[in-house]
Structures are given as structure tokens and as C-alpha cells.
């Protein structure tokens, strides 16, 4: 079983908090046993909410291709 969860970390050197959304995987007893790399991260939950609002707007716009960029 898995779901998305916000995971908070503390930067050792500065003590700053960092929030990230990960896919979290659970064992048969429902205990978290691992997670993927972050998909969205920020310094606060409010910032993450704003990012999701921006992502929702992006879903209503035409899809871009890598050919749209001069790389």
C-alpha cells in the first residue's frame, strides 16, 4: 500500500525546516517503510499549497514539448 504524504526534514547545519511530498510505502501492518524522492518541496505547508494551485492551473493549459525549448 502507498499514498502521498508530506515529510518534514530539518537541515542539520541551519536548523531550517523543509517540507516535501513523497510517495510513502507501508508494510503489512501499516507502518511506513520507505518513500520515493520528493516531487514537491518548500519551506512551509502554505508554500506547498500555493505550488499545488499553480500546478492545477498548469493542467488547464496546453501541454508543452521539449521541442518548444531552445536547448
C-alpha positions in Angstrom: 0.0 0.0 0.0 1.2 3.6 -0.7 -0.1 7.1 -0.7 1.3 10.7 -0.9 2.4 12.2 2.3 4.2 15.4 3.3 7.5 14.7 5.0 9.3 17.4 7.0 13.1 17.4 7.3 15.4 19.6 9.4 18.6 20.9 7.8 21.3 19.9 10.2 23.6 22.9 9.7 20.9 25.6 9.8 18.0 24.0 11.6 15.7 25.2 8.8 12.6 23.1 8.1 11.9 21.7 4.6 8.7 20.1 3.6 8.4 17.7 0.7 5.7 15.5 -0.8 6.7 11.9 -1.3 5.1 8.6 -2.2 5.2 6.7 1.1 5.1 2.9 1.1 3.8 0.8 4.1 4.4 -2.7 5.4 1.5 -5.2 6.0 0.9 -3.6 9.5 0.5 -0.1 8.0 3.9 1.1 9.3 5.8 3.4 6.9 8.8 1.5 5.5 10.1 3.8 2.7 9.5 6.7 0.4 10.5 8.0 -3.0 12.4 11.1 -4.0 10.4 14.3 -3.4 8.1 15.6 -6.0 7.3 19.0 -4.4 9.2 20.7 -1.7 9.1 24.1 0.1 9.9 25.9 3.4 6.2 25.7 4.6 2.9 23.9 4.1 1.4 27.2 2.9 4.0 27.4 0.1 3.2 23.8 -0.9 -0.5 24.8 -1.2 0.4 27.6 -3.5 2.5 25.3 -5.6 -0.5 23.0 -6.0 -2.6 25.9 -7.1 -0.1 26.7 -9.7 0.1 23.0 -10.8 -3.7 23.0 -11.1 -3.6 26.0 -13.4 -0.9 24.2 -15.5 -3.2 21.3 -16.0 -5.7 23.5 -17.8 -3.1 24.8 -20.3 -1.8 23.1 -23.5 1.0 20.6 -22.9 4.5 21.7 -23.9 7.0 19.6 -25.7 10.8 19.6 -25.2 10.9 20.8 -28.8 9.3 24.1 -27.6 12.6 25.0 -25.9 15.9 26.1 -27.5 18.1 23.5 -25.7 
